[in-house]
Amino acid sequence: MSSQLVWLLSLIAGTGALMVLVTQLIVSRVLLGASTKRRVKNRLSHEAAPAETSTVIDLGPLQNLLLRAGITVSSGKLVLAASLVMASIFIAVVYRGWVEALVLSFFVVTAAVTFWRVKFERQRRTIYEELPAILDNMLRSISVGRSVEQSIVMAFADASPVFDPMVFRLRNAVAQGRDYTDVLDAFAAFYQVPAFTQVAIALRTSSRFGSSVRPILFEVARAIRSQQELRREFLAATAETRFTAVVFALLPPALAVYMVVLNEQFSEKLLQSDVGHTLLTISGSLQLLGIFMIWNLIRGVGRA
């Protein structure tokens, strides 16, 4: 392939990336304006009921996915990163072939999913670790004579940034006199934290039937602390198994890359022949099957 053709294809790819970026910015501005007009119209309408305000965090599928992992990145940077990845894959197709491009795509997707999963689990771990202290602050605020609504808002005000989306909606719900327990339910479903559902049920039961919420919150805080202690003991007991599973999942791809980089003749036969393509397809399928089985093994440790 001549250098002029490669340069032309690169220019086309760069122009396409810029067009995608500009189109995304224009569409986002148009959608933002339409959303603002719709909200203003709903507020001015006499038929809109305040009780129908949604408490679920709904910013779109992509923004919700990033928010669950605590990833704060603008739409422009996200489009730029996607354009760079697509350009890298396109260059790999031009210079190396489809096999190398598929391998690169597999590693990019695996790295992205792993990064998101690690960040998401870190968010959930932060929630579980701080929730008992938040409940203790609520109990102390209730003991000094504050209302339950004031206590819950003050308890979450000094928490980590992971609670910020919920605190904003919680403060608005309390200020408007709406049922704030729906905010806790939405947060529990958003981050998959059943403890928040227990707190929401306790607060809802207390507000409807007039029972004291202090014993229930105390028991919930103690149960969460007990679960965290059991989780630490379980992680310590299964550390060797989890480390072995990670090594078994990463070692075959690392050895394959090592052999391809060091031995050019081996890489040429493997990447530029039909037999090599067949071997790569079989090995990739077995690798995916092995990762799936190892993942089930990690999830199933201790469940029997």
N, C-alpha and C positions, 0 to 999 in steps of 0.2 A: 504494500500500500504506500503510495507516494506521500511525501510530506505535505503537499498542497491539499490533498484530500483530507488528511488528518486535521490540518489546520481549519479547513472548511467545516468539517464535522464538529470540531471543538467550538468554532464560532457559532454554529447553529445551536449547539447545546447551551452555550452561555447566553445567547439571545433568548432561547426558550426559558431558561431559568429566570432571567430578568422579567420576561413577560408574565411568568407565573407569579413572581413576587408583586409586580405592579397590579395584576388582576386581583390577587388576594387582598392587597391593601384597599383597592377600590370597593371590592365586595364587602369587606369588613366595615368600611365607612358607611356604605349604603345600608347594611343590616343594622348598624348602630343607630343611624338616623331613623330607620323604620321602627326599631324597638323603642326609641325615645318617644316618638310620636304615639305609638300604641300605648305606652304607659301613661302619657299625659292624657290621652283620650279616655283611658279607663278610670283615671282619677277624677276627671271632670264629669264622667257619666254618673247619673243618679241611680242607674240600675245595678251598678257594681256593688257587691256586698263585701264588707271588710273581712268577713269570716272565710272567704274563698281564697285569701292570699296564700300562696304556696310557700311552705317552709322547707321544701326540698332544695338542696344545692343543685341547680341545673344551669350550667354555663355552656352546655354543648358537650358532646362526647369526648372530644380531644382535650378541652380545658378541664373537664372533670377527671380525665385520666391523669393529667399532669398535677392537678390539685391533690388527688389522693396520694401521690408520691411526694408532695411538697416541692415540686419542680416549678420554679417561677421563671418563665422565659416568655418573651414577647412573640407575637405571631410572626413578625418579620424575621427574627432570629431563627425561629423554628422552620420557616420556609427556606431560609438561607442554608440551614444545616441539611434539610432534605435535598436541596438542590446540589450541594456539595457531594452528598452520598450518591445521588443519581449520576452526577458527573464522573465520580470515581468508578462506579460500576460500568458506565459507558466507555471510559478509557480502558478498563480491564477487558471489555469485550473487543475493543478495537485492536489492542496490542497483544493480548494473551489468549483470547478465545472465550467461548461460552462457559466452559468448565470452570476456569478461574473466576469468571464473573459470578457464577452460581455459588462457588465456595466463598467468595467475598461477601455475597449477599447473605449467606447463611451465618457467617461470623458477625456481620453487622446486626442482623436481627437478633441473634443470640445475645450479643453484648447489650443491645438496647433493652431486651426483655429482662435480662439479669439485673441491669442497673435499675430499672423501674421496680422490680420486685424487692431489691435490697432497700431502696428508698421507702417503699410502701411499708415493709415490715418494720423499718426504723420508726416511721410515723406511728404505727400501731403500738410499738413497744413504748414510745414516749407517752402515749395516751394511757396505757395500762399502768405505767410507773407513776404518773402524776395524779391519776384519778383518786386514789385513797387520800392523798393530802388535800385535794380539792374538797372531797366530802368532809374531811375533818374541819376545814375552814367553814364550810356550810353549817356544820353542827355548832361551832363556836359562835358564829354570827346569830344563829337562832337562839342560842343560850343567852346572849346579851340583850335579846328583845327585838331583834329585827324580824321582818316578815320573811317568809320562805322565798318570795320573789326577789327581794333585795339581797338575801343571803346567796342565792345561786348566781346572781349577776356579779356580785362582789367576789365570790369564790373563783369564778372563771376569768375575772378581769386580769389577774396577775399570772395566768397560766402561760404555757408555751405558745408560740405562734401557730401551732397546729390547730389550736382551738379558736383562732380568730374568726374564721367564717361562721362558726356556730355562735360565738359570743355576739357578733353583730346582729344576727337574726334573733338571738335570745333577748337582747336588750330591746330591740324593736317590738317583739311580741309582748314583753312585760310592760313597756311604755304604753302600748295600745290596748292593753287589757285582754289580749287573746290567749289562747291555750298554748303556753310555751313548751309543754311536754312533747308536742309534735316536732319541735326543733331537735330535741334530744333523740327522738325516734329516727328522724332523718339522718342525724349525725351517726347514730349507731349502725344504720344500714349502709351509710356511705363508706365508713371505715371498717365495717364488720366487727363491731365491738358490742357483744351482748350485754356487757355491764351497764352501758348507757340505757339500754332497754329496761333493765331492772330499776335503774334510778327513775326513769320516766314513769314506769308503772307505780312505783312507790309515791312519787309526787302526785300523779293523777288520782290515785286512791285516797291520798290524804286530802286533796282539794274537794273531792266529791263527797266523801263520807265523814270528813272532819276528824279523822284519826291522827295521832301524833306521828310525824315523819321521822323523828330522831332515832327511835330504835331500828327502823328499817334501814336508814342510811348508815347507821353504825354497823349493822350486820353485813351490808353490802361492802363497806370499806374493809371489814375484816376478812370477808370471803375473797376479795380481790388480792389482798396481801397474801393470803394463804395460797392462792393460785400462782402468784408470782414466785413465791418460795418453792413450790413444787416444780414450776417451770425451770427455775435455775438448777435445781437438783437433777431434773430430767436432762437438761442440756449438758450438764457436767458428766452424767452417766453415759450419754450417747455421743460424746464428742469424737471418740475414736471411730465409731461407725459412720458418722457424717463426714469426717475428714477422708476416710477411705472411699466413700461414695463420690466425693468431689474429685479425688485423684483419679479414680477409675473413669469418670466422665471426661476429664480434661486431658488425660495422658494420650489416648489414641490420636486426637487431632494435633496435639503438639508434636508427637513423633512423626506424623505424616508431613507436617510443615518442615520439620527438621531434615527429613530425608530428601524432600523435594528441593530445598534450598542448597544442600551440600552436594548432591549428586545430580548433575545436569542431564546425564544420559538416562538415569532412572526417571527423572521428571519428564523428559521428552517422550519416552515410551509410555509413561503413565498418562500424560496429558494430551498426546497427539496421536493416539492409536485407538482403534475401536475396543481392543481388549482392555486397555487402560481405562477407558470411559466406563466399560462394564464393571471393572473392579471398583472404580470410584463410586459408582451407583450402588453396588452391593454393600461396600463398606460404609457409605453414608447412611443407607437404610438401617444397617445393623447398629451404627452409632446412635441414631435417633431412637431405635428400639431399646438400646441399652440405657440411654439417658431416661427414657420413660420408665423403665423397670427400676432403675436406681432411685428416681424421684418417688415412685410408689413405696420403695423400701424405706426411704427416709421418712415419709409421711406415716408409714405403718409401724414404725418402731415404738413399742410400748403400748400399742392399742389392743393387742391380744390379751 
